[in-house]
Amino acid sequence: MSPKLGALEATGEETSLGAGHSPATLADAQVAVGSHPGCLTPAYLADVRKVIERLNQLRSTEIVSYLQYKQHAYMAVSLVGPGVKAEFIEHADEELGHADMLAERIVQLGGTPIYDLHEIADKAAQFKVKVEQGVTIEQMVLEDLQVERIQVERYTNFIRELGNDDPTTRRLLEDILKDTEHHASELHDMLQRRAG
């Protein structure tokens, strides 16, 4: 049992699970009544545990996407694709920036961004995102486009779910969605140019 969970139980503090119930996880302990982070007020209407879980899933897809873009950038040089390399690197940097933004929001909500590589891979795989390695530039671009399209769908769905219950997270997700749609559009155009 974590020290935080033990401390909550020792105080006999009632948790969001109700009187007489101990928090099952650190996330439960973090959202226990009386231990809400500073930014959460009664006006916050979302289920903070679910929001943190979903943000960690989305963050995992961003990290996996970053790794895929970086690998594709390394391989693009050896496949005589230096013009594409710069695009892959730019997208990789933006994916890592998205992961950082999501981590900051997770912390604001009282959660902990996951850092275990196996857990990151598992969470990303739940959204059908995993690192792929095509053998041609076209395959690499198509793999990246597929990841971006999955992310567009996941961000869009989560934004709709949140509605007005967590406007700060919704705006963050909308900003990332805008970038992700832009990436997908650029990759689509790149495929069209290479086909023509």
C-alpha positions as CSV (number, residue, x, y, z in Angstrom):
1,M,0.0,0.0,0.0
2,S,1.3,3.4,-0.9
3,P,2.1,5.9,1.9
4,K,-0.6,8.3,0.6
5,L,-3.2,5.6,0.8
6,G,-2.2,4.6,4.3
7,A,-2.2,8.2,5.5
8,L,-5.7,8.6,4.2
9,E,-6.9,5.5,5.9
10,A,-5.1,6.5,9.1
11,T,-7.0,9.8,9.2
12,G,-10.3,8.1,8.7
13,E,-11.1,10.7,6.1
14,E,-14.1,10.0,4.0
15,T,-13.2,9.5,0.3
16,S,-15.2,10.1,-2.8
17,L,-16.0,6.3,-2.6
18,G,-18.3,7.0,0.4
19,A,-18.0,6.5,4.1
20,G,-16.2,3.5,5.3
21,H,-14.6,2.8,1.9
22,S,-10.8,3.0,1.4
23,P,-9.5,4.3,-1.9
24,A,-8.4,1.5,-4.1
25,T,-5.7,3.3,-6.0
26,L,-3.5,6.3,-5.7
27,A,-5.8,8.0,-8.2
28,D,-8.7,7.4,-5.8
29,A,-6.7,8.8,-2.9
30,Q,-5.8,11.9,-4.9
31,V,-9.4,12.7,-5.5
32,A,-10.5,11.9,-2.0
33,V,-12.8,14.5,-0.4
34,G,-10.6,17.2,1.3
35,S,-7.6,16.4,-0.9
36,H,-8.6,17.9,-4.2
37,P,-5.9,19.8,-6.0
38,G,-6.2,23.6,-6.0
39,C,-7.8,23.8,-9.4
40,L,-10.8,21.6,-8.7
41,T,-13.8,23.3,-7.3
42,P,-17.4,22.3,-7.0
43,A,-17.9,23.8,-10.5
44,Y,-15.8,21.0,-11.9
45,L,-18.3,18.4,-13.1
46,A,-16.2,15.8,-14.8
47,D,-15.2,12.5,-13.2
48,V,-11.6,13.4,-12.5
49,R,-10.4,9.8,-12.3
50,K,-11.8,9.1,-15.8
51,V,-10.3,12.3,-17.2
52,I,-6.9,11.5,-15.8
53,E,-7.1,7.9,-17.2
54,R,-8.1,9.2,-20.6
55,L,-5.4,11.9,-20.6
56,N,-2.8,9.2,-19.8
57,Q,-4.1,7.1,-22.7
58,L,-3.9,10.0,-25.1
59,R,-0.5,11.0,-23.8
60,S,0.7,7.4,-24.4
61,T,-0.4,7.7,-28.1
62,E,1.5,10.9,-28.4
63,I,4.7,9.3,-27.0
64,V,4.4,6.3,-29.3
65,S,3.7,8.6,-32.3
66,Y,6.8,10.6,-31.3
67,L,8.9,7.4,-31.4
68,Q,7.5,6.4,-34.8
69,Y,8.1,9.8,-36.3
70,K,11.7,9.8,-35.0
71,Q,12.4,6.3,-36.3
72,H,10.9,7.3,-39.7
73,A,13.2,10.4,-39.7
74,Y,16.3,8.3,-39.1
75,M,15.3,5.9,-41.9
76,A,14.2,8.6,-44.4
77,V,17.8,9.7,-44.8
78,S,19.1,6.2,-45.6
79,L,16.1,5.8,-48.0
80,V,17.0,9.0,-49.9
81,G,14.1,10.9,-48.4
82,P,15.8,14.0,-46.9
83,G,12.9,16.3,-47.8
84,V,10.6,14.1,-45.7
85,K,13.0,13.9,-42.8
86,A,12.4,17.5,-41.8
87,E,8.6,16.9,-41.8
88,F,9.0,13.8,-39.7
89,I,11.2,15.6,-37.2
90,E,8.8,18.6,-37.0
91,H,5.9,16.3,-36.3
92,A,7.9,14.3,-33.7
93,D,8.7,17.5,-31.8
94,E,5.0,18.5,-31.8
95,E,3.9,15.1,-30.6
96,L,6.3,15.3,-27.7
97,G,5.0,18.8,-26.9
98,H,1.4,17.4,-26.9
99,A,2.6,14.7,-24.4
100,D,4.0,17.4,-22.2
101,M,0.8,19.5,-22.3
102,L,-1.2,16.4,-21.4
103,A,1.2,15.6,-18.5
104,E,0.8,19.1,-17.1
105,R,-3.0,18.8,-17.1
106,I,-2.8,15.4,-15.5
107,V,-0.8,16.9,-12.7
108,Q,-3.1,19.9,-12.3
109,L,-6.0,17.4,-11.9
110,G,-4.0,15.6,-9.1
111,G,-2.9,12.6,-11.2
112,T,0.4,11.2,-12.2
113,P,1.5,10.9,-15.8
114,I,2.5,7.3,-16.5
115,Y,6.2,6.8,-17.3
116,D,6.6,3.1,-17.4
117,L,7.4,2.2,-21.0
118,H,5.4,-1.0,-20.9
119,E,2.3,0.8,-19.5
120,I,2.7,3.5,-22.1
121,A,2.8,0.9,-24.9
122,D,-0.2,-1.0,-23.4
123,K,-2.3,2.2,-23.1
124,A,-1.4,3.3,-26.7
125,A,-2.2,-0.2,-28.0
126,Q,-5.7,0.1,-26.4
127,F,-6.2,2.9,-28.9
128,K,-4.7,0.7,-31.7
129,V,-1.5,2.9,-31.8
130,K,1.8,1.1,-32.0
131,V,5.1,1.9,-33.6
132,E,5.3,0.7,-37.2
133,Q,8.3,0.6,-39.5
134,G,7.6,0.7,-43.2
135,V,10.3,0.0,-45.7
136,T,9.5,2.8,-48.1
137,I,8.9,6.5,-47.6
138,E,5.3,6.0,-48.8
139,Q,4.7,3.3,-46.2
140,M,6.1,5.4,-43.5
141,V,4.0,8.4,-44.4
142,L,0.9,6.1,-44.6
143,E,1.7,4.7,-41.1
144,D,2.0,8.2,-39.7
145,L,-1.2,9.2,-41.3
146,Q,-3.0,6.2,-39.8
147,V,-1.8,7.2,-36.3
148,E,-2.8,10.8,-36.8
149,R,-6.3,9.7,-38.0
150,I,-6.7,7.5,-34.9
151,Q,-5.7,10.4,-32.7
152,V,-8.1,12.8,-34.4
153,E,-10.9,10.3,-33.7
154,R,-9.9,9.8,-30.1
155,Y,-9.5,13.5,-29.4
156,T,-12.8,14.3,-31.1
157,N,-14.7,11.7,-29.1
158,F,-13.2,12.8,-25.7
159,I,-13.9,16.4,-26.5
160,R,-17.6,15.5,-27.1
161,E,-17.7,13.4,-23.9
162,L,-16.3,16.3,-21.8
163,G,-18.7,18.8,-23.1
164,N,-18.7,21.7,-20.6
165,D,-17.8,19.5,-17.5
166,D,-14.1,20.4,-17.8
167,P,-13.6,23.4,-20.1
168,T,-9.9,23.7,-19.5
169,T,-9.2,20.1,-20.5
170,R,-11.6,20.5,-23.5
171,R,-9.7,23.6,-24.7
172,L,-6.4,21.8,-24.4
173,L,-7.7,18.8,-26.3
174,E,-9.1,21.2,-29.0
175,D,-5.7,22.8,-29.4
176,I,-4.0,19.4,-29.8
177,L,-6.8,18.2,-32.1
178,K,-6.2,21.2,-34.4
179,D,-2.5,20.3,-34.7
180,T,-3.3,16.6,-35.2
181,E,-5.7,17.4,-38.0
182,H,-3.0,19.6,-39.6
183,H,-0.5,16.8,-39.4
184,A,-3.0,14.4,-41.0
185,S,-3.6,16.9,-43.8
186,E,0.1,17.4,-44.4
187,L,0.7,13.7,-44.6
188,H,-2.2,13.2,-47.0
189,D,-0.8,15.9,-49.2
190,M,2.6,14.4,-49.1
191,L,1.2,11.0,-50.2
192,Q,-0.7,12.7,-53.0
193,R,2.5,14.5,-54.2
194,R,4.5,11.4,-54.1
195,A,1.9,9.5,-56.1
196,G,1.6,12.2,-58.8
